[in-house]
Amino acid sequence: MQYILIADDNHDITDVLSTYTKKEGYEPVVAYDGEEALRLFEHYNPAAVLLDVMMPKEDGYEVCRKIRAKSNVPVILITARGEDFERIMGLDIGADDYIVKPFSPSEVMARIRAVLRRMTRTEKDIKSGNTITISNLIINLDEYTLHIGEKKVSLTKKEIETMWTLVKNPNKVFTRDNLLDSLWGFDYFGDSRTVDSHIKRLRAKLDKVEHPNWEIKTIWGVGYKFEVEE
């Protein structure tokens, strides 16, 4: 039996999401505050986590940080507010998706299916080869680490996955929709601004270390590619 952890202090929301997760063939595990969410996460090792941002004791951002420090399980944040800075903050601490209330329960289930598909693709990548080395760049998907030369660059889970996707396909142009589908599993739900903000933060971290032989290049009006000098 696979579990879905649902953490929200609103009983109406947890009841509805529990009903829908059961229809999807999962067993819901419900927490009503951040501390309880962390305890249940440790006990049940869920396949995915639905995490309300505004919860008692520990908020969703802090819970997400603590989960991400020990696990790559998909985390979807749920909030009553949808400002860009909050969405970016959620993704930057390692959330896989971000849903704004009010929402359709069927949309939430679609997003769970999407992030689990993406997780399956990532696991296949790990099994087929867990390290990519190009020039002075080394990415290890087993350890979720990236080095430029001898320097380890501190990146989020999503940033490592972005680099893995781009670097595995050098000089291939990815549209924003390609990246949304590959990295977030958004499909229809994607927002291209998420990709642009994400790439901007990723570049800022990478550019702290010299890498003259490669770059993430913007293809205006299309998307991005990992460009390597011959």
C-alpha positions, 0 to 999 in steps of 0.5 A: 500500500502506498500512502499520500500524506495530507497536511492541512489544519482545515478538516474539510480540505483533508476530508475531500483530499482523502476521498480523492486519494482513495479513489486513486488507489492510495491510502491517505494519512492526515496531519493537522499541524507541521509537527504531526506531519513530520512524525507521520512522514517518518512513520509512513514514508509516503509516495507524495506529500500534500502540504498546506503552507499555513499550519500550526506549530511548523509551517509548510515551508519549514516542513518542506525544508526538513523533508527535503533534507532527508528525502526526494519524495514529491512535495506539493505545497497548498496555499491560500495566496498565489503571489509569485514570490511565495511560489518561487520560495516554495520551489526554491526550498525544494517543492515540486509543485504549488497549488493555490486555494480554492482548487479542484480536487481532481486537479490536485490528483492530476498533479500528484500523478504528474509528479509521480510520473516525473519521479519515475523518469528520474529513477530510471535515469539513476538506474541507467547511469548516475553521473554525468561529466562534461568539461569541469562539470560533474553531476551525481544524481545518486547523491544529488550533488553538482561540482564545478571542478573541485567546488561543490555548488549548493543547489536545490533538488529541482535545480539539480534535476534541471541541470541533469535534464539539460546536460544529458542533452547538450546543445538541445533546445528545450522549450519552456513547456518541455521543461515544465513537463519534464521537471514538474510534470505540470503538463497543462498546468504549467506557467512559463514564468516558473521556468524563467525564474528558476533558470535565473536563480540557477544561473546565479548560483552556477556563475559564482564558479568559472565555467568558460566551456559551457553555459545555460543559453537562452534561445529567445522566444523558445527556451533554453539549452546547455551549450558546450564549446567544441 
